[in-house]
Amino acid sequence: GFFAVDVTDATTPSILDSINSAGLGGTPSDAVVAGNYAYVLINALGLVVVDITDPASLSIANAGYAPAAGTALEAFDRAGNRYLAIASGRNLLLVDATSPAAPALMQTVSLPNFDTAVDVALSSDGQTAYVAGNGGLYVVNISSIGNAFIVGASTDVTSLQSVAVIGSYVYAASSNNGMQVYNIVDGTDPQMLGAYVNGDSFSAVKVVGAQIYLMGDGGI
């Protein structure tokens, strides 16, 4: 399900409200919060928009599923509109979510060689999407919604499961090659700088300040 949790006291988190999987219509695979809405991916079914204006009284804003199923998503605003970038099968989907009641698919960007998109992260200016795929890291120019295109890639390391972007660096977790660090100063040619490999199969990476948090077989 989807939960709103009060973490004012980090030692005793408390649930304010929730919508169970039955209410959502399926099991969530990822969610992102932007403004007064949470955008929730429901496995292979599509997108559900949840109104979180009052965290103690959650409600679904859209009727049925928006046509944008996937495994991971990010939200970004541009010129007063809200958009979503969604890793979906062999594609990156760009969705106009300006109207919470009716998100609309704007473009599908297909990965080369029938690769599968697993995760997506955005540059700080929202102009570039970095897609983690089974075949490597892909760089997508999304500066023009409807005319997005792949501008570069690094396929030295495969089986990427999660990706995070901080400044001029991309951190990518792999299920069989540890965590990779890429320099993205040249937006069309990500350069691998180094890696952290300890034998774990990593499934998620988050960067907070100077700390990197990895989730893998051995824990966090």
C-alpha positions as CSV (number, residue, x, y, z in Angstrom):
1,G,0.0,0.0,0.0
2,F,0.9,3.7,0.2
3,F,1.5,5.2,3.7
4,A,1.8,8.7,5.1
5,V,4.1,8.5,8.1
6,D,4.9,11.2,10.7
7,V,8.6,11.1,11.5
8,T,8.7,14.2,13.7
9,D,10.2,11.9,16.3
10,A,12.5,9.6,14.3
11,T,12.5,7.0,17.2
12,T,8.7,6.5,17.0
13,P,7.4,7.0,13.5
14,S,3.6,6.9,13.3
15,I,1.2,6.2,10.4
16,L,-1.1,9.1,9.7
17,D,-3.1,7.5,6.9
18,S,-2.7,4.8,4.2
19,I,-4.3,3.4,1.1
20,N,-3.9,-0.3,0.9
21,S,-2.9,-2.2,-2.3
22,A,-6.5,-3.1,-2.9
23,G,-7.5,0.6,-2.8
24,L,-4.7,1.4,-5.2
25,G,-5.6,-1.5,-7.5
26,G,-2.3,-3.3,-7.1
27,T,1.1,-3.4,-5.4
28,P,3.2,-0.2,-5.7
29,S,6.7,-0.4,-7.3
30,D,7.8,3.2,-6.7
31,A,6.5,6.6,-5.7
32,V,7.6,10.2,-5.8
33,V,6.2,13.2,-3.9
34,A,5.9,16.7,-5.6
35,G,3.8,19.5,-4.1
36,N,0.5,18.2,-2.8
37,Y,0.6,15.0,-4.8
38,A,2.3,11.6,-4.7
39,Y,2.7,9.8,-8.0
40,V,2.6,6.0,-7.4
41,L,3.5,3.3,-9.9
42,I,1.4,0.2,-9.7
43,N,3.6,-2.6,-11.1
44,A,2.6,-3.2,-14.8
45,L,-0.8,-1.5,-14.5
46,G,-0.1,2.2,-14.6
47,L,0.1,5.4,-12.5
48,V,-2.1,6.4,-9.6
49,V,-2.0,10.0,-8.3
50,V,-2.6,10.5,-4.5
51,D,-3.7,13.8,-3.0
52,I,-1.5,14.3,0.1
53,T,-2.7,17.9,0.9
54,D,-3.8,16.5,4.2
55,P,-1.5,13.6,5.1
56,A,-4.1,12.3,7.6
57,S,-6.7,12.0,4.9
58,L,-5.2,10.6,1.7
59,S,-7.3,10.4,-1.5
60,I,-6.8,9.2,-5.1
61,A,-6.9,12.1,-7.5
62,N,-7.1,10.3,-10.9
63,A,-9.8,7.8,-12.0
64,G,-8.3,4.5,-13.2
65,Y,-4.7,4.1,-14.2
66,A,-2.7,6.7,-16.2
67,P,-1.0,4.9,-19.2
68,A,2.5,4.9,-17.6
69,A,3.4,1.7,-16.0
70,G,7.0,1.2,-14.8
71,T,9.5,0.4,-12.1
72,A,10.8,3.8,-11.0
73,L,10.0,7.5,-11.6
74,E,11.1,11.1,-10.9
75,A,9.1,14.3,-11.0
76,F,10.2,17.7,-12.3
77,D,8.5,21.1,-13.0
78,R,9.0,23.3,-16.0
79,A,7.3,26.5,-17.1
80,G,4.5,26.0,-14.6
81,N,3.9,22.4,-15.7
82,R,4.7,19.1,-13.9
83,Y,6.2,16.2,-15.7
84,L,7.3,12.6,-14.7
85,A,10.2,10.6,-16.1
86,I,9.4,6.9,-15.7
87,A,11.6,3.9,-16.3
88,S,9.3,1.5,-18.0
89,G,10.4,-1.8,-19.6
90,R,12.6,-1.0,-22.6
91,N,11.7,2.7,-22.5
92,L,11.9,6.0,-20.7
93,L,8.4,7.5,-20.6
94,L,7.7,11.3,-20.3
95,V,4.4,12.1,-18.8
96,D,2.6,15.4,-18.4
97,A,1.1,15.3,-14.9
98,T,0.1,19.0,-14.7
99,S,-3.5,17.8,-14.3
100,P,-3.5,15.3,-11.4
101,A,-6.8,13.9,-12.6
102,A,-5.6,13.1,-16.1
103,P,-1.8,12.5,-16.5
104,A,-1.0,12.2,-20.2
105,L,1.9,10.3,-21.9
106,M,3.9,12.8,-24.0
107,Q,6.8,10.7,-25.4
108,T,8.4,7.2,-25.3
109,V,12.2,7.1,-25.6
110,S,13.3,3.5,-26.4
111,L,16.7,2.2,-25.1
112,P,19.0,0.7,-27.7
113,N,19.6,-3.0,-28.1
114,F,16.2,-3.9,-26.4
115,D,17.7,-3.0,-23.1
116,T,15.5,-2.7,-20.0
117,A,15.2,0.5,-18.0
118,V,15.3,-0.2,-14.2
119,D,15.7,3.2,-12.6
120,V,15.9,6.9,-13.5
121,A,17.4,10.0,-11.9
122,L,17.4,13.6,-13.0
123,S,20.0,16.4,-13.2
124,S,19.4,19.3,-10.8
125,D,18.1,21.5,-13.6
126,G,15.7,18.8,-14.8
127,Q,17.1,18.9,-18.4
128,T,18.8,15.5,-18.4
129,A,17.6,12.0,-17.3
130,Y,20.1,9.3,-16.3
131,V,18.6,5.8,-16.9
132,A,20.0,2.7,-15.2
133,G,19.5,-0.3,-17.4
134,N,20.5,-3.9,-17.6
135,G,23.0,-3.0,-20.3
136,G,24.5,0.1,-18.7
137,L,23.9,3.8,-18.0
138,Y,22.0,6.0,-20.6
139,V,21.9,9.8,-20.8
140,V,18.7,11.3,-22.2
141,N,18.3,14.9,-23.1
142,I,14.8,15.9,-21.9
143,S,15.1,19.6,-22.4
144,S,12.3,19.5,-25.0
145,I,9.3,17.4,-23.9
146,G,8.2,15.5,-26.9
147,N,11.6,15.7,-28.5
148,A,13.8,13.9,-26.0
149,F,16.6,11.7,-27.3
150,I,19.5,9.7,-26.0
151,V,22.8,11.6,-26.1
152,G,25.3,9.2,-24.6
153,A,25.8,6.0,-22.7
154,S,28.3,3.9,-20.7
155,T,28.0,0.2,-21.2
156,D,31.2,-0.9,-19.4
157,V,29.2,-2.1,-16.4
158,T,25.9,-3.9,-16.7
159,S,23.0,-5.0,-14.5
160,L,22.5,-1.5,-13.0
161,Q,19.6,-1.5,-10.5
162,S,19.6,2.0,-9.1
163,V,21.0,5.5,-9.9
164,A,21.6,8.8,-8.1
165,V,22.8,12.1,-9.4
166,I,24.7,14.7,-7.3
167,G,26.3,17.6,-9.2
168,S,28.7,16.3,-11.8
169,Y,28.6,12.7,-10.6
170,V,26.3,9.7,-11.1
171,Y,26.3,6.8,-8.6
172,A,25.0,3.6,-9.9
173,A,24.3,0.3,-8.0
174,S,24.8,-2.9,-9.8
175,S,23.5,-6.4,-8.9
176,N,26.9,-7.9,-9.8
177,N,29.5,-5.1,-10.1
178,G,29.2,-3.1,-6.9
179,M,28.6,0.7,-7.0
180,Q,30.0,2.6,-9.9
181,V,30.9,6.4,-9.9
182,Y,30.7,8.3,-13.2
183,N,31.9,11.8,-14.1
184,I,29.2,13.5,-16.2
185,V,30.8,16.8,-16.9
186,D,30.7,15.9,-20.5
187,G,26.9,15.2,-20.8
188,T,27.3,13.0,-23.8
189,D,30.1,10.7,-22.5
190,P,29.8,9.5,-18.9
191,Q,33.3,8.5,-17.7
192,M,33.7,5.9,-15.0
193,L,35.9,7.2,-12.2
194,G,35.9,4.3,-9.8
195,A,33.9,1.6,-8.0
196,Y,33.1,0.2,-4.6
197,V,32.9,-3.6,-4.7
198,N,32.5,-5.8,-1.6
199,G,30.8,-8.9,-3.1
200,D,27.3,-7.7,-2.3
201,S,24.5,-7.5,-4.9
202,F,23.3,-3.9,-4.6
203,S,19.7,-2.9,-5.4
204,A,19.6,0.7,-4.3
205,V,21.8,3.8,-3.8
206,K,21.1,7.1,-2.2
207,V,23.4,10.0,-1.7
208,V,22.9,12.5,1.2
209,G,25.6,15.1,1.6
210,A,28.9,13.4,1.8
211,Q,27.4,10.0,2.6
212,I,26.4,7.2,0.3
213,Y,23.8,4.6,1.4
214,L,23.7,1.3,-0.4
215,M,21.2,-1.5,0.0
216,G,22.3,-5.0,-0.8
217,D,22.3,-8.6,0.1
218,G,24.4,-7.8,3.2
219,G,22.0,-5.0,4.4
220,I,22.5,-1.3,4.4
